Amino acid sequence: MASITGFGGAFIRVNDPEALYMWYERHLGLMRSEGYFAFPASTQRAQVVFAFFGQDDEYFPTAQKAMINLQVDDLDGVLDRLSNEGVTVDPKRESYDFGRFGWFTDPEGNRVELWQPVAAG
């Protein structure tokens, strides 16, 4: 059965993304790579992304303060199962060189992102 395989990332709305990135870099030693904090994939199935978004960024609903990203092993299988269970699933899917993405909405109205990382090989 298609299943969730791990935590994919956290996306948090903040007033000044650049200032907060710099604070996390300074105080926690996190290092940005391609505009976000990434943790080594060697410690998990795939890297986990920790990113800040501006208050008006439309990547996820502006009324939503944060969005979780969950790693999956079969994006279409999970989204099809959720849809069959009556969950609101966004029909859009996106593919990149680092994986595929899809979204659903939870009962509280939160948009949740699912990520199927590219298989290691």
N, C-alpha and C positions, 0 to 999 in steps of 0.2 A: 504494500500500500504506500502511496506517496506520503511523505512525512516531512515535518520540520526537522532540520538537522543542526540548527544552531542559531545564535544571535548574529544578525548581519550588520547592525549599526544603530546609531542614535542620531537623530536630526533634531536640533533644538533651535527655536526661533529666539534671537537675541537682538538687542538694539544696535550693537556695534560689533559685527562678526570679527573684523580685523583686530580690534582691541582685545577681544576675548581670546582669539587664537594666540595673540602675543602673550597674554596673561598665562594661559595654559602652557605655552612653550617655556616661559620664564620660570613659573612656579612649580610646574610638574615635570618639566623636561621632555614633554611631548614634542615630536618633530613633525612638521607638515610635509606631506608628499602630494603633489598635484592638487593642492587646495583643501586638503582634509588631513586628519590624523589617521594613520593606518597602523595597525599592529601586525607583527610578523605572522604570515600564514603558516610558518613552521610550527606554531603553537596550537593550531586549530585546522579545521577543514579548509578554510579560506580566511583571508584577512577580514578584520572587523573595522568598519569605518565609523569615525566619530566626527561629525561635521556641524558647523554652525550656518544658519541661513538668516538673511535679513528679514525684518518684520514684514516686508512687502513681497518677498520672493514667493512665486506661485508654484513651486515644485510640489508642495502639498498645501491644503487649504489654509489660508491666512488666519482663520479663526482658531486653528489647531496649533498649540504651542510646540509640540514635538511629534515626531513620527518614528515608530520603530520599524526596523527592517529585519526580517527573519530569513535565514538561509534555508533553502529547501533542496531536495534531491530530484524533484520532478515538478517544475513550475506548473505546467499544464494540468498534471494530475491533481495537485493540491487545489488549484483554482477551480477545476471542474468539480471536484468533490464539494468544495465550499458552495459553489453555485447550486449544485444538486440538493444541498442542505438548506437552501433558501437564503444564503448570505449574499449581500450585494457585492458583486464582483465587477470591477472595471474591465470591459472587453479589450482594452488596449494592452498590448505586450510590447516591450522594448528589448532589443538585443544589442549587445556591445561585445567587444573583444574579451571582456572580463566576466560576462555572464548575461543572463536574461532576467527581466523584471516584470512583475505584475502586481496588481493592487486589489485589495478588498476593503470594505468598510465594516468596522465592528459595531456592536449594538449601541455604543455610546456615540456613534457618528465619526469615530476616528479612522482616518485613512491609514492603512497598514501596507507596507511594501514587502513583497516577497522577492528573494534573490536566489536564483539558481546559478552558483558560480560555475565557471568553466571547469570541466573535469581536469584534475592534475594529470599530467602525462608526459 
